[in-house]
């Protein structure tokens, strides 16, 4: 047996491990959940010229919406833009039938913002990145 580590994996090899875990999961989870497609979406805040000044990138599956990124330009911070973006993302997730939203934030980022919105910390990763803490948060929609 050979163990190979690569930064440019073959698409067919990636499909093999995806299908392998799906096959394993079928023993425990119904097929409609095992083969549920990911719902990828984004929400953008744009200025009057159409320039993106903030946004959210998310993916959802298995009853959870995962907020991957939330970014606001310096000029939009503190103006309620983040709350409007979160409202849009949470409403979209609810409309699509997802029950929970989860995200991660770093110790110097937006933990208090998420907590004000009802998110609860369910985990911490110390020294990730070095010198900081990553907080894992979840909210029932």
C-alpha positions in Angstrom: 0.0 0.0 0.0 1.2 3.5 -0.9 0.1 6.7 0.9 0.2 9.7 -1.4 -0.2 13.4 -0.3 -0.8 15.9 -3.1 -1.8 19.5 -3.4 -3.3 18.8 -6.8 -5.6 15.8 -6.4 -7.0 14.0 -9.4 -10.7 14.6 -9.9 -11.4 10.9 -10.3 -9.7 10.1 -7.0 -11.7 12.8 -5.2 -14.9 11.3 -6.7 -13.9 7.8 -5.5 -13.6 9.0 -1.8 -16.8 11.0 -2.1 -18.7 8.0 -3.4 -17.0 5.8 -0.8 -18.2 7.9 2.1 -21.7 8.1 0.6 -21.8 4.3 0.4 -20.8 4.0 4.0 -23.3 6.7 5.1 -26.1 4.8 3.3 -26.0 2.2 6.1 -27.1 4.9 8.6 -28.8 7.7 6.7 -31.6 7.6 4.1 -30.6 8.1 0.5 -32.4 11.4 0.1 -30.1 12.8 2.8 -26.9 10.9 1.7 -27.3 12.2 -1.9 -28.7 15.7 -1.1 -27.0 18.3 -3.3 -25.2 21.2 -1.7 -27.0 24.5 -1.8 -24.3 27.2 -2.4 -25.3 30.8 -2.2 -24.1 34.3 -1.6 -25.5 37.6 -0.5 -23.9 40.9 -1.5 -24.1 44.5 -0.4 -23.3 46.8 -3.3 -22.9 50.6 -3.4 -24.7 52.9 -5.8 -22.1 52.1 -8.5 -22.6 48.3 -8.1 -19.3 47.8 -6.3 -19.4 45.0 -3.7 -18.8 46.5 -0.3 -19.7 43.4 1.7 -21.0 39.9 1.4 -21.6 36.4 2.6 -20.6 33.1 1.1 -22.5 30.0 2.3 -23.2 26.4 1.6 -26.0 24.3 3.0 -26.7 20.6 3.3 -28.1 18.1 5.8 -30.3 20.6 7.6 -27.4 23.0 8.3 -26.4 26.2 6.5 -22.7 26.9 6.9 -21.7 30.5 6.7 -18.2 30.3 5.2 -17.4 34.0 4.9 -18.8 37.3 6.0 -16.9 40.4 4.9 -17.6 44.1 5.2 -15.6 46.9 3.8 -14.2 49.4 6.3 -16.7 52.1 5.2 -19.7 49.9 5.8 -18.8 48.6 9.3 -21.1 49.8 12.1 -23.9 50.8 9.6 -26.1 47.7 10.0 -24.9 46.2 6.7 -23.7 43.0 8.4 -27.1 42.6 10.1 -28.9 43.1 6.7 -26.7 40.5 5.0 -27.2 38.0 7.9 -31.0 38.6 7.7 -30.9 37.8 4.0 -28.8 34.7 4.4 -30.8 33.3 7.4 -34.1 34.0 5.6 -32.9 32.3 2.5 -31.7 29.3 4.5 -35.1 29.1 6.3 -37.0 29.4 3.0 -35.0 26.4 1.7 -35.9 24.4 4.7 -32.6 24.4 6.7 -33.0 24.4 10.4 -29.6 25.6 11.6 -26.9 28.1 10.7 -23.3 27.6 11.8 -20.1 29.6 11.3 -16.6 30.2 12.7 -15.0 33.4 13.7 -11.7 34.4 15.0 -11.0 36.0 18.4 -10.4 39.4 16.7 -13.4 39.2 14.4 -17.1 39.1 15.0 -17.9 36.8 18.0 -20.0 39.5 19.8 -21.9 40.3 16.6 -22.9 36.6 16.2 -23.8 36.2 19.8 -26.1 39.3 19.7 -27.9 37.5 16.8 -28.5 34.4 18.9 -25.5 32.3 18.0 -24.0 30.1 20.7 -20.4 28.9 20.9 -20.2 25.2 20.7 -16.5 24.8 20.3 -13.1 26.6 20.4 -9.9 25.9 18.6 -7.0 27.4 20.6 -4.0 28.8 18.8 -5.7 28.7 15.4 -4.3 30.7 13.9 -1.3 31.0 16.1 -1.9 33.5 18.9 -5.7 33.5 18.3 -8.8 31.4 19.0 -11.3 30.2 16.4 -14.9 30.1 17.8 -17.4 27.7 16.3 -21.0 29.0 16.6 -24.5 27.7 15.8 -28.0 29.1 15.8 -31.3 27.4 15.3 -33.3 29.2 12.6 
